[in-house]
Amino acid sequence: MKHERTGRPAGHQGPPAEAGQGAARPRQPARPRDFGYSPLMPRLWHGMTWGDWRALSRGQWARCRGDLRLGLYASITALSLGNSLMQGLGQMIHGRALARTEIRPDPVFILGYWRSGTTWLHQLLSCDPRFCSPTSLQVFMPKSFLMLRHVMRPLAPLWLPGRRPMDNVALEADSSEEDEVALLVAGAPSVMRGMAFDDPEAPAMTDDIADLPEALRADWHRRWRAFLTAVQYLAPDRQLLLKSPGHTMRLAEVLRAFPQARFIHILRDPYEIAQSNILTAESMTATQTLRRTMPARADLEDGVFRAFRAFHEAFERDRALIPEGHYTCLRYEDLRRDPKAVIKGVYDAIGLGEADALEPALDRMLSARKGYRVNEFSMDPALARRVEREWAAYFRRYGYSRRSGWITEDE
């Protein structure tokens, strides 16, 4: 099912040609090696259970025949059976305890568009021992990690890439990770489902779930809560800290589950967002697709621009639902310049208590990251003009300045 208002809000894969565009652009080869992925490296889909994998792949064997990566397809199918077995065993062993587990207090959510600095902010806040965030191991195996965590953690160097395909952020089994990945692998509605087969008719491929049928929305809530409950179960005395850009588009549903949640919204220079998201669309699609080909770069770029507009329209639609004093906003540029001062301001703004508890760990993290290099881009003037033209509302609302000389008189 495709969301009627947002279409395919991809930052992760390309959209179909829109009416009036004419023939679809030719597809391009998908080359995982270009982004540090070998053919033997596990993909997101390897953490799925049999039922969720069957639902995602239904009809794709016939639709994509001749373009499928058969080895990946077969290995995911085989591992899905093992994941289902581990899920069943986990329920037998931990089921009663999970049923008694409550998510308290309501989580703190990091909001913001993809590549706005949400990961950096998430990692900084995760230094606070009062918080608990889902880990890479948990989100990649959302239904089987209770049984497999002790086995898979020491084997992480064998199954995790050293860094993410779109940037220089290291991946480790215990790294803080976004729960959107867990939703995807657990079979819930997510725009990231489109990365698997690039099917415009793929069911439940959306982040903004407001217009989904009630049954699908209820299923999304069930899968989400089941995962978060398992994470909370392993950290019963800590508050969940969750980061998923998709939650920015579904505030009504988040507040329906957690009425007293608090929200930290991070913004970033729109020129950098555009360039970084186009790279992300290319790298994530190339590494995670189960096909030998992927959409043309121009299609991926079009998807990024449409997604950005739809994303912020959904956020503005629901932002008034957030209770007074439960929301604060910051800029990535300020966070990079003075992270400790910005974090303290966040704690004060939404009542998270004293920030002193995380200062020692924050100092260690900042010291360890001194050599980290942010992706640098050379700005294409044509792309800059498109950013200014199509994302003008973002410039106005959040006070970002246009770079003079890129919009000409006739534009």
C-alpha positions, 0 to 999 in steps of 0.5 A, a space after each residue: 500500500 502506498 501512502 496517498 499524501 506522501 507517495 514514496 518518501 524515500 531518502 532510501 530508495 527511488 520513486 517511480 516516474 510520476 505522471 507526465 514524466 514519460 518513460 521511466 529512466 533506465 536502472 543502474 547496476 547496484 554495486 555494494 562493493 562501492 560502499 564497503 559491502 562484500 557479497 557475503 556481508 549480511 543485510 538488514 533482511 537477514 534478521 527477519 523471521 519466516 513470516 515477516 520475510 514471506 510477507 515482504 518477498 511475496 510475489 517478488 520471485 516472479 516479478 524480479 526473476 533474472 534480476 534477483 541476487 539468488 544467494 542473498 535471497 536463499 540465505 535470508 530464507 534459510 536464516 528466517 527459519 532460525 530467527 523464527 525458532 529463536 523467537 519461539 524459544 525466547 517467548 517460552 523463556 522470557 514471555 511471562 517476564 515480558 508480559 509484566 514489563 512496563 515502559 516507564 517513564 515515557 521515552 525521550 524521542 530525537 526527531 529530525 530529517 535523515 542526515 540532520 545529525 540525529 545519530 550524533 545527538 543520539 550518541 551524545 545523549 546515550 552517554 547518560 547512564 539514566 538512558 537506554 537505547 536500542 543497540 545495533 544487535 537488537 535492531 538487526 535481530 528484533 525478534 530473536 536478540 533475547 536468545 542470540 545476544 550472548 552468541 552474536 555479540 562476540 561475533 559482531 566483527 564477523 557480521 557487522 561492517 566496520 562503518 555505515 555505508 553512508 558515512 564514517 560512523 562506526 558500527 558495533 554490536 552495542 552502538 546506539 541505533 534507531 528503532 526504525 530499523 527494528 520496525 523494518 526487520 520486524 515487518 512493520 510499515 516503514 518506507 525502508 521496505 522499498 529498499 528490498 525489491 524497489 516495488 512501488 506496490 509494496 504493502 505498508 511502505 510509508 513512514 507517515 502512517 496516519 492514513 493507513 487502515 486501522 488494522 495496519 496502524 494497530 499492527 504497527 503499534 503492536 510490533 513497535 511496543 513488542 520490540 521496545 518492551 524487550 529492550 526495556 526488559 533488559 534495562 528495567 531501571 532506565 528511560 528509553 531514548 529513541 531516535 528514528 527520523 520516521 517518528 517525526 512524521 508520526 507524532 500523533 501515533 507516538 503520542 497515542 502510545 506515549 502521551 508524556 513523551 519528550 521530543 528533541 528536534 535537530 535541524 541542519 543546513 538544507 544544502 548539506 541535508 540534500 547532498 548527504 541524503 542523495 549519498 544515503 539513498 545511493 549507498 543504502 539502496 546499493 547495499 541493501 537491495 536484493 536486486 542486481 539493479 537499482 533506480 537511476 541516480 536522478 530518480 533517487 534524487 527526486 525521491 529525496 526532494 519529495 520526501 523532504 517536503 512531505 516529511 515537514 508537512 506531516 510534522 507541521 500537521 501534528 506538532 501542536 499535539 506535543 504538550 507544553 514543555 515537552 519539545 525543544 529544537 536545536 541546530 546541528 551546527 551549534 551542537 558541533 560547535 559546543 556540544 556540552 552547552 547545547 546538551 545542557 540547554 536541552 536538559 533544561 528546556 524539557 526537564 530532563 534533570 541535571 546534565 552533570 551525570 553524563 559529563 564524564 562520559 561525554 568528555 570521553 566520547 568527544 575526546 575519542 571523536 576528535 579524529 572523526 571526519 564529517 562527509 564533505 561535499 562540493 556544492 553543485 550550483 544546479 543542486 543548490 538552486 533546486 534546494 532553494 526553490 523546492 525547500 523554500 518553506 524550510 529556509 523561512 521557518 527555521 531561519 537558514 540563509 540562502 547562499 547568494 548567487 545560486 538563484 537567478 533572476 528568472 528562477 
